[in-house]
Amino acid sequence: MALRAAPLDVLAWGVLSVGIVLGAWWSYQVLGWGGFWGWDPVENAALLPWLTATAYIHSVIVQDRRGLFRVWNLSLAIATFSLTVLGTFFTRSACCRACTRSPRAPSDRS
C-alpha cells in the first residue's frame, strides 16, 4: 500500500514545498520583513506539517525497503493531517493576527 500512496504523498509534499518557498519570497520581497524567517503565522503554520510530511516520506522509504516503521508512519500521517487542521484553525480564527488577513472596516476599529 505504501508504494501506491508514495507518489501522491510526494506530490502533496512538493506542492506544499513550493507554497512555502513562494510564501518566503513574498514575505521577504513584497513585505520587506528583512529575512526569510520573519514570516507571519500562515507561513509558520505551513512549516509544521511540512516537517512531519518530510519525516513521513523518509520513513515510508525505510518501510518499503526493510519493513520497519509501520506504526511510526501511521503516527506521522495523523500528525501531518492534525497539524494542517490546527494550523488552519489558528490562522483563520482570531487566535493569531496575520498580515495576510483583510483589513477591518473603519467602523470596526475601536
N, C-alpha and C positions, 0 to 999 in steps of 0.2 A: 504494500500500500504506500510506503514512503516513496517508492520510485515513481508512482503515478502522481503523487502530490508535490514532489520536489520542483517540477518546472513552474507550477503555479505559485509556489512559495517564493521561488527566486524572482519571478516576475513581480509579485507584490512587494518584495524587498527592494527590487530595483526601482519601482515607481516611487516608493517611499524615500529611497536614497536621493533620487532626482528632486523630489519635493523639498527635502531638507537642504540640499545644495542650493536650489533656487531661493529658498527662504533665507539662507545665509547670505547669498548675494544681495537679495532685496534689502535686508536689514543693514548691510554694510554700505552698499552703493546708493540706494534710494533714500533711506532714512539717515544715513551717516552716523550710526551709533558708535563708530570707532572701533569695531572689532567683530569678528565672526561669533564670538561667544557672548556678545551683548544683545542677545535676542529677546524677543518678547515671549510670554508664556506659550504661545501657539507653537513656536519652533522648539522650545524646550520640551513641551508635551509630546511632540513628534519624535524626539530623540529617544525617549524611554522605550517605546515599542520597537524602534529600530534596533536597539541594543539586544533586546530579548529575541527578536527575529534573527539577528545575526548569529547569536548563540544557537538558536534552533536549527538553522541551516547547517551550521558546522556539526552539530551533534547528529543530525539526520544522516550526514555522510558517514559518520562513525557507525551509526546503526546499520546502514546498508552494508558496510564492509565487514564489521565484526559482530553485529547482532547485539550491541550494547545500547544502553540509554533509552530503552523504550518508555519507562515511566518518566524519565527526565524530559524526553521530547514532548510528551503529553503535557507535562507541567509548564514547559516553555511556551507551548502553543496557547494554553489557557492564560498564562501570564501576558503574552503579547496581546491577545484579544482584550483582556481585562484592562491593561494599560491604555489601549486605544479608547475604550469606552470611558475610562476615568479621565484621560486627557481631554476628550471631547466635552465631558461634563464640566471640568474645571475651566476650560477656555470659553465655553459658550454660556456659562452661568455667570452670576455676579461674584463668584469667588475670586477670580483674578481679573484685573482690568488690563487689557492689552491695547496696544496702539492700533491694532487692526480692527478693533470694534468701530462701528459707525459712531460719529459724534452725537451727543444728545442735542435735542432741540433747545433753543434758548429758553423756552418756557419751562423746561425740565430742570434747569440749573437752579441751585439754591444759593 
